[in-house]
């Protein structure tokens, strides 16, 4: 399996962009992060590793990580783009509570199979997908 560092370096090279030390630091911090986070939240973590890295560098680098397939941008309907690592992590869908904002990653083989059947029925080859279901979590329903 190709490492995320190699994937990123290859992408930068293909686009004629420099593989800077700051981009490397952002990548390493990103790969260690868990869950869904905005670039501003990532920036706070990056600053702990290297205080000389600007928020603009983090913003631009996370966009590059999304474009090369290491990260995935997700909009949970609150106006904030969040990112999660796609590299070497299993696919999952999301349930989002519209009251408290809780986000739950879910995997359901029957849904995945249905999506494949739908694609096949329409002669479509799925490369990737996102499914986000919005509703009220049990905690909010019970309160």
C-alpha positions in Angstrom: 0.0 0.0 0.0 1.3 3.5 -0.9 1.8 5.7 2.1 -0.2 9.0 2.5 3.1 10.9 2.4 3.9 9.3 -1.0 0.4 10.0 -2.3 0.7 13.7 -1.2 4.2 14.2 -2.6 3.2 12.6 -5.9 0.1 14.9 -6.1 2.2 18.0 -5.3 4.8 17.1 -7.9 2.1 16.4 -10.6 0.7 19.9 -9.9 4.1 21.6 -9.9 3.8 22.5 -6.2 6.6 22.5 -3.6 6.7 19.8 -0.9 7.4 22.2 1.9 8.2 21.3 5.5 5.1 23.2 6.6 2.9 21.0 4.3 4.6 17.9 5.7 3.8 19.0 9.3 0.1 19.7 8.4 -0.1 16.3 6.8 1.4 14.5 9.8 -0.9 16.4 12.3 -3.9 15.6 10.0 -3.1 11.9 9.9 -2.9 11.7 13.7 -6.2 13.5 14.1 -9.4 11.5 14.8 -13.0 12.4 13.9 -14.3 15.3 12.0 -12.7 18.8 12.3 -12.7 22.1 10.6 -9.5 23.6 9.2 -9.5 26.0 12.2 -9.6 23.1 14.6 -6.7 21.5 12.7 -4.9 24.8 12.7 -4.9 24.8 16.6 -3.3 21.3 16.6 -0.8 22.3 13.9 0.2 25.4 15.9 1.2 23.1 18.8 3.5 21.2 16.5 4.9 24.3 14.7 3.8 27.8 15.8 5.3 29.4 12.6 2.6 27.8 10.4 -0.1 30.2 9.4 -3.9 29.4 9.2 -3.7 30.1 5.5 -1.1 27.4 5.0 -3.3 24.9 7.0 -6.4 25.9 5.0 -4.6 25.5 1.6 -2.9 22.3 2.6 -6.1 20.6 3.9 -7.8 21.5 0.6 -4.9 19.8 -1.2 -5.3 16.8 1.0 -8.9 16.6 0.0 -8.1 17.0 -3.7 -5.6 14.1 -3.6 -7.9 11.8 -1.7 -6.3 11.7 1.7 -9.0 13.8 3.3 -12.7 14.2 2.7 -14.6 17.4 3.1 -18.0 16.9 4.8 -20.8 19.4 5.3 -23.0 18.4 8.2 -25.5 21.2 7.4 -24.2 23.8 9.8 -22.2 25.9 7.4 -18.8 24.6 8.6 -16.8 22.3 6.3 -15.2 19.6 8.3 -12.6 17.1 7.2 -11.9 13.5 8.1 -9.1 11.2 7.0 -10.0 8.8 4.2 -6.6 7.1 4.0 -6.6 3.5 5.3 -9.9 4.1 7.2 -13.0 2.2 6.4 -15.9 3.8 4.7 -18.8 4.9 6.9 -21.9 7.0 6.6 -23.2 9.6 9.2 -26.1 10.2 11.4 -26.3 13.9 12.5 -28.6 15.2 15.3 -30.1 18.5 14.2 -30.7 19.5 17.8 -27.3 18.9 19.6 -25.0 18.3 16.6 -24.0 14.8 17.6 -22.4 12.9 14.7 -22.4 9.1 14.6 -20.4 7.1 12.1 -22.3 4.1 10.9 -21.7 1.1 8.6 -24.6 -1.0 7.2 -23.8 -3.6 4.6 -27.4 -3.8 3.4 -27.3 0.0 2.5 -24.0 -0.5 0.8 -25.3 -3.4 -1.2 -28.5 -1.5 -2.2 -26.3 1.4 -3.4 -24.3 -1.0 -5.6 -27.5 -2.5 -7.0 -28.9 0.9 -7.8 -25.7 1.8 -9.6 -25.6 -1.4 -11.5 -29.3 -0.9 -12.5 -28.4 2.4 -14.1 -25.0 1.3 -15.6 -23.1 3.4 -13.1 -19.8 2.6 -11.4 -19.5 4.1 -7.9 -16.1 5.5 -7.1 -17.1 6.9 -3.7 -20.1 8.3 -1.9 -21.3 10.1 1.1 -24.5 9.6 3.0 -25.6 11.9 5.8 -28.9 11.4 7.5 -30.2 14.2 9.7 -32.6 13.7 12.6 -32.9 13.8 16.4 -30.7 11.6 18.5 -32.2 9.5 21.4 -30.7 11.8 24.0 -32.4 14.8 22.5 -35.7 12.9 21.9 -35.8 11.8 25.6 -35.1 15.2 27.0 
